């Protein structure tokens, strides 16, 4: 009997721990789920980044933090490690197929990804809060998105970003990583072609 009670207590503790972990991840994603106005930008807050108009923040070259390890499987089930793109500018877009602002910006991302690839720019998506890969893959087909997206349904990859860095706080969010693997810019709002180029072009020009 005592063994049974002990077993139940261990089971309850495990369930509570699992539930707590899920709440943390869900909370991280709920900061501004599918927002479109960039209103969640938190300012510098003791970090070294400058918040500009339109929800875009940047970090001076000498003050950037290293991006976390971001790896896993793509929507197509292939292994992908963003660290393999070191030496290139990486544009990372957090999106969901259910998100209207994500649909609005997708054609711009698809277009510029093709136009900047020869300049040493790689685009990678992080697909989140889609319960299966099917709607996300359909989204890519509908908008001509040819670059890969990591499948991150509950937002575990988003929690890897270091505290105090330019980390994703909304869906959609866009993070730009410089050639040395450091976080250089972030947008917390859907981007058009002009704004996306404004984030990327200075990093392409860096020596």
HUBELGI-V547129 format. One record per helix or strand. SS is the DSSP state (helix for helix, strand for strand). FROM is the first residue (numbers start at 1). LEN is the number of residues. If there is no record, write none. Layout:
# HUBELGI-V547129
SS FROM LEN
SS FROM LEN
This chain:
# HUBELGI-V547129
helix 2 31
strand 49 3
helix 53 3
strand 56 4
helix 61 3
strand 66 1
strand 71 4
strand 79 3
helix 82 4
strand 89 7
helix 100 20
strand 121 7
helix 133 11
strand 149 3
helix 157 4
strand 173 5
strand 182 6
helix 193 13
